[in-house]
Amino acid sequence: MSKNQRQFERSEAKIEVVLSYLEDDARTVITRNISEGGLFMQLDNPDHYPLGEMVNIKYADPLTDNANTEKDAIIVRCADDGIAVAFIEMEEF
């Protein structure tokens, strides 16, 4: 077996996330897991969200005492049951 190459350890967590993508109406979805670097959202239509596209998510972060959190993220994996996103941090210019 290969060694786990993940930078951040994932935690199983089912939390509500408000997902915004392009001009679509925001929708509430449930996560399967979360880490400091991203999360996996369970979706009934994951093919609507192409790999490499940016989304915005809002949620109460269980890793930081449920602090209200808003992050931009890039879709890094598409599966039959959802999408995985990696958080991106926009540095000030």
Backbone as ProteinMPNN parsed JSONL, in Angstrom:
{"seq_chain_A": "MSKNQRQFERSEAKIEVVLSYLEDDARTVITRNISEGGLFMQLDNPDHYPLGEMVNIKYADPLTDNANTEKDAIIVRCADDGIAVAFIEMEEF", "coords_chain_A": {"N_chain_A": [[0.843, -1.184, 0.0], [0.411, 2.283, -0.648], [1.852, 5.156, 0.92], [-0.098, 7.566, 2.715], [-0.537, 10.584, 1.127], [-1.582, 13.006, 1.881], [-1.743, 16.42, 2.844], [-3.2, 17.494, 4.938], [-4.944, 16.082, 7.671], [-7.977, 14.321, 7.356], [-11.237, 14.677, 8.8], [-14.098, 12.882, 9.646], [-17.146, 14.381, 9.087], [-20.376, 15.527, 9.211], [-21.759, 18.202, 8.165], [-23.726, 21.158, 7.525], [-23.333, 23.013, 4.571], [-23.295, 26.018, 2.79], [-23.349, 26.277, -0.525], [-22.075, 28.059, -3.219], [-22.04, 28.679, -6.668], [-20.957, 30.037, -9.617], [-23.54, 31.656, -11.354], [-25.597, 30.283, -10.242], [-28.299, 29.632, -7.927], [-27.608, 29.787, -4.461], [-27.063, 26.82, -2.564], [-27.855, 24.467, 0.015], [-25.837, 21.925, 1.242], [-24.559, 18.714, 2.376], [-21.619, 17.777, 4.117], [-19.132, 15.168, 3.822], [-16.627, 14.787, 4.82], [-13.998, 16.773, 6.36], [-11.165, 18.947, 6.374], [-8.273, 20.902, 7.342], [-7.504, 21.859, 4.927], [-9.532, 21.52, 3.016], [-12.709, 20.119, 1.858], [-15.217, 17.515, 1.454], [-18.181, 17.42, -0.347], [-21.384, 16.039, -0.386], [-23.34, 15.409, -3.185], [-26.204, 15.434, -5.375], [-25.948, 15.942, -8.018], [-23.175, 15.939, -9.099], [-21.848, 16.205, -11.544], [-22.463, 18.694, -12.505], [-20.623, 20.417, -11.575], [-17.672, 21.275, -12.653], [-14.299, 19.977, -12.681], [-11.657, 21.922, -11.41], [-13.015, 24.344, -11.338], [-14.053, 27.308, -9.519], [-15.615, 27.68, -6.345], [-17.748, 29.021, -3.766], [-18.014, 28.711, -0.309], [-19.913, 28.534, 2.702], [-20.013, 28.008, 6.165], [-20.382, 26.572, 9.494], [-17.55, 26.048, 11.107], [-16.408, 23.047, 12.28], [-13.849, 22.516, 13.108], [-12.873, 24.756, 14.258], [-14.208, 25.513, 16.663], [-16.847, 25.832, 15.718], [-16.905, 28.257, 14.348], [-18.263, 30.831, 12.322], [-17.668, 30.583, 8.937], [-16.328, 31.539, 5.816], [-15.247, 30.614, 2.664], [-13.316, 30.597, -0.348], [-12.936, 28.127, -2.848], [-11.389, 25.518, -4.808], [-12.495, 23.096, -7.085], [-11.323, 19.916, -6.777], [-11.669, 17.219, -7.063], [-13.946, 14.988, -8.535], [-16.665, 12.895, -7.914], [-18.989, 10.103, -8.048], [-20.845, 10.626, -6.083], [-20.434, 13.21, -5.166], [-18.367, 16.195, -4.652], [-14.932, 17.13, -4.118], [-13.237, 19.78, -2.572], [-10.552, 22.143, -2.5], [-9.394, 24.533, -0.265], [-8.724, 27.954, -1.038], [-6.553, 30.629, -0.521], [-6.683, 34.029, -0.815], [-4.224, 36.228, -1.205], [-3.495, 39.508, -0.067], [-2.838, 42.219, -2.262]], "CA_chain_A": [[0.0, 0.0, 0.0], [1.176, 3.525, -0.681], [1.706, 6.041, 2.068], [-1.047, 8.659, 2.529], [0.184, 11.781, 0.713], [-2.368, 14.188, 2.216], [-1.106, 17.44, 3.666], [-4.038, 17.704, 6.115], [-5.727, 14.92, 8.058], [-9.416, 14.508, 7.231], [-12.117, 14.248, 9.884], [-15.466, 12.656, 9.202], [-18.026, 15.407, 9.633], [-21.578, 15.816, 8.43], [-22.223, 19.55, 8.507], [-24.359, 21.872, 6.422], [-22.506, 23.999, 3.885], [-23.993, 26.766, 1.748], [-22.493, 26.205, -1.707], [-22.39, 29.008, -4.293], [-21.275, 28.392, -7.875], [-21.327, 30.903, -10.742], [-24.793, 32.391, -11.184], [-26.599, 29.399, -9.64], [-28.764, 29.955, -6.584], [-26.869, 29.081, -3.405], [-27.788, 25.65, -2.072], [-27.303, 23.859, 1.212], [-25.461, 20.523, 1.043], [-23.95, 18.086, 3.553], [-20.269, 17.281, 3.898], [-18.789, 13.824, 4.286], [-15.445, 14.973, 5.655], [-13.426, 18.106, 6.318], [-9.811, 19.089, 6.898], [-7.845, 22.297, 7.303], [-7.249, 22.238, 3.536], [-10.666, 21.377, 2.114], [-13.79, 19.255, 2.317], [-15.971, 16.765, 0.456], [-19.615, 17.666, -0.232], [-22.243, 15.061, -1.042], [-24.23, 16.079, -4.136], [-26.973, 14.564, -6.264], [-25.603, 16.289, -9.396], [-21.784, 16.39, -9.097], [-21.385, 16.519, -12.902], [-22.735, 20.111, -12.75], [-19.498, 21.159, -11.016], [-16.467, 20.77, -13.332], [-12.984, 19.998, -12.068], [-10.9, 23.148, -11.624], [-13.847, 25.543, -11.161], [-14.048, 27.885, -8.183], [-16.887, 27.785, -5.641], [-17.687, 29.706, -2.48], [-18.742, 27.943, 0.694], [-20.116, 29.136, 4.024], [-20.368, 26.951, 7.108], [-19.889, 26.658, 10.869], [-16.383, 25.165, 11.037], [-16.248, 22.242, 13.494], [-12.433, 22.474, 13.481], [-12.55, 25.998, 14.971], [-15.315, 25.798, 17.599], [-18.029, 26.201, 14.943], [-16.832, 29.65, 13.904], [-18.824, 31.087, 10.996], [-16.542, 30.587, 8.012], [-16.596, 31.667, 4.385], [-14.005, 30.353, 1.935], [-13.308, 30.251, -1.76], [-12.298, 26.825, -3.001], [-11.272, 24.96, -6.158], [-12.932, 21.702, -7.175], [-10.137, 19.119, -7.058], [-12.041, 15.838, -7.348], [-15.365, 14.738, -8.781], [-17.033, 11.5, -7.696], [-20.396, 9.85, -8.346], [-21.706, 11.109, -5.002], [-20.12, 14.554, -4.71], [-17.127, 16.843, -5.091], [-13.957, 17.544, -3.111], [-12.685, 21.097, -2.859], [-9.393, 22.606, -1.725], [-9.536, 25.95, 0.055], [-7.689, 28.831, -1.571], [-6.421, 31.87, 0.23], [-6.321, 35.128, -1.687], [-3.331, 37.161, -0.515], [-3.693, 40.905, -0.441], [-1.797, 42.726, -3.168]], "C_chain_A": [[0.886, 1.245, 0.0], [0.881, 4.363, 0.554], [0.721, 7.16, 1.736], [-0.267, 9.946, 2.258], [-0.529, 13.069, 1.103], [-1.593, 15.134, 3.124], [-1.859, 17.63, 4.979], [-4.841, 16.439, 6.402], [-7.214, 15.233, 7.963], [-10.139, 14.004, 8.469], [-13.497, 14.02, 9.302], [-16.346, 13.687, 9.877], [-19.191, 15.626, 8.684], [-22.116, 17.155, 8.916], [-22.878, 20.16, 7.282], [-23.415, 22.938, 5.894], [-23.392, 24.699, 2.861], [-23.005, 26.898, 0.592], [-22.974, 27.187, -2.757], [-21.457, 28.729, -5.457], [-21.818, 29.236, -9.023], [-22.605, 31.675, -10.43], [-25.919, 31.525, -10.613], [-27.073, 29.971, -8.307], [-27.922, 29.175, -5.59], [-27.724, 27.913, -2.926], [-27.083, 25.097, -0.85], [-27.066, 22.382, 0.942], [-24.804, 20.018, 2.323], [-22.555, 17.581, 3.191], [-20.163, 15.825, 4.33], [-17.558, 13.892, 5.19], [-14.894, 16.37, 5.439], [-11.996, 18.032, 6.853], [-9.466, 20.566, 6.887], [-7.675, 22.783, 5.865], [-8.414, 22.132, 2.588], [-11.746, 20.494, 2.708], [-14.433, 18.54, 1.137], [-17.443, 17.004, 0.72], [-20.376, 16.604, -1.009], [-23.25, 15.809, -1.916], [-24.987, 15.06, -4.968], [-26.657, 14.851, -7.736], [-24.144, 16.759, -9.51], [-21.256, 16.751, -10.482], [-21.661, 17.979, -13.287], [-21.545, 20.982, -12.339], [-18.184, 20.635, -11.596], [-15.186, 20.925, -12.502], [-12.277, 21.304, -12.398], [-11.692, 24.431, -11.47], [-13.788, 26.022, -9.713], [-15.472, 27.954, -7.639], [-16.656, 28.597, -4.37], [-18.514, 28.89, -1.507], [-18.788, 28.696, 2.011], [-20.595, 28.036, 4.957], [-19.874, 27.292, 8.505], [-18.792, 25.607, 10.983], [-16.197, 24.375, 12.332], [-14.796, 22.16, 13.965], [-12.005, 23.72, 14.252], [-13.724, 26.432, 15.848], [-16.561, 26.339, 16.909], [-18.069, 27.677, 14.555], [-17.465, 29.777, 12.519], [-17.675, 31.332, 10.034], [-17.041, 30.743, 6.587], [-15.27, 31.512, 3.663], [-14.295, 30.188, 0.454], [-12.543, 28.946, -1.873], [-12.303, 26.412, -4.465], [-11.72, 23.507, -6.108], [-11.737, 20.868, -7.623], [-10.442, 17.651, -7.337], [-13.538, 15.755, -7.526], [-15.605, 13.239, -8.621], [-18.512, 11.343, -8.027], [-21.33, 10.468, -7.321], [-21.356, 12.496, -4.492], [-18.822, 15.101, -5.26], [-16.248, 17.154, -3.88], [-13.402, 18.89, -3.539], [-11.487, 21.362, -1.958], [-9.571, 24.095, -1.502], [-8.401, 26.74, -0.594], [-7.703, 30.11, -0.746], [-5.941, 32.951, -0.726], [-5.488, 36.118, -0.87], [-3.617, 38.572, -0.988], [-2.533, 41.363, -1.318], [-1.135, 43.934, -2.572]], "O_chain_A": [[1.973, 1.25, 0.579], [-0.196, 4.281, 1.145], [0.701, 7.651, 0.607], [0.568, 10.35, 3.068], [-0.103, 14.143, 0.679], [-0.888, 14.711, 4.04], [-1.249, 17.895, 6.015], [-5.356, 15.802, 5.483], [-7.665, 16.28, 8.428], [-9.717, 13.038, 9.105], [-14.012, 14.853, 8.557], [-16.3, 13.85, 11.097], [-19.0, 15.879, 7.495], [-22.819, 17.24, 9.922], [-22.626, 19.744, 6.151], [-22.782, 23.668, 6.657], [-24.154, 24.047, 2.147], [-21.965, 27.544, 0.715], [-24.141, 27.161, -3.148], [-20.25, 28.564, -5.279], [-23.0, 29.156, -9.357], [-22.729, 32.276, -9.362], [-27.06, 31.977, -10.511], [-26.34, 30.702, -7.641], [-27.561, 28.026, -5.846], [-28.951, 28.003, -2.885], [-25.869, 25.239, -0.697], [-27.958, 21.671, 0.479], [-24.527, 20.793, 3.239], [-22.336, 17.034, 2.11], [-20.987, 15.319, 5.092], [-17.451, 13.168, 6.18], [-15.254, 17.062, 4.486], [-11.664, 17.173, 7.671], [-10.276, 21.393, 6.468], [-7.7, 23.988, 5.611], [-8.32, 22.603, 1.455], [-11.716, 20.159, 3.892], [-14.226, 18.904, -0.021], [-17.92, 16.825, 1.84], [-20.046, 16.308, -2.157], [-23.929, 16.725, -1.451], [-24.49, 13.967, -5.239], [-27.057, 14.082, -8.61], [-23.901, 17.873, -9.975], [-20.308, 17.529, -10.59], [-21.142, 18.451, -14.299], [-21.472, 22.152, -12.715], [-17.636, 19.655, -11.089], [-15.027, 21.874, -11.735], [-12.296, 21.745, -13.547], [-11.105, 25.513, -11.468], [-13.511, 25.244, -8.8], [-16.415, 28.248, -8.374], [-15.519, 28.825, -3.957], [-19.602, 28.427, -1.85], [-17.847, 29.395, 2.387], [-21.461, 27.236, 4.604], [-19.05, 28.19, 8.68], [-19.073, 24.409, 10.958], [-15.866, 24.952, 13.367], [-14.541, 21.773, 15.105], [-10.919, 23.756, 14.83], [-14.175, 27.575, 15.78], [-17.25, 27.203, 17.451], [-19.142, 28.27, 14.449], [-17.237, 28.939, 11.647], [-16.815, 32.179, 10.278], [-18.049, 30.152, 6.2], [-14.289, 32.18, 3.991], [-15.356, 29.711, 0.053], [-11.621, 28.683, -1.101], [-13.113, 26.892, -5.258], [-11.361, 22.774, -5.187], [-11.199, 21.078, -8.71], [-9.569, 16.916, -7.798], [-14.305, 16.362, -6.779], [-14.841, 12.42, -9.131], [-19.209, 12.331, -8.258], [-22.473, 10.799, -7.638], [-21.914, 12.934, -3.486], [-18.248, 14.557, -6.203], [-16.738, 17.405, -2.779], [-13.131, 19.117, -4.718], [-11.411, 20.882, -0.827], [-9.865, 24.838, -2.438], [-7.27, 26.264, -0.69], [-8.758, 30.594, -0.336], [-4.905, 32.798, -1.373], [-5.998, 36.762, 0.046], [-3.938, 38.802, -2.154], [-1.392, 40.941, -1.131], [-0.232, 44.508, -3.181]]}, "name": "protein", "num_of_chains": 1, "seq": "MSKNQRQFERSEAKIEVVLSYLEDDARTVITRNISEGGLFMQLDNPDHYPLGEMVNIKYADPLTDNANTEKDAIIVRCADDGIAVAFIEMEEF"}
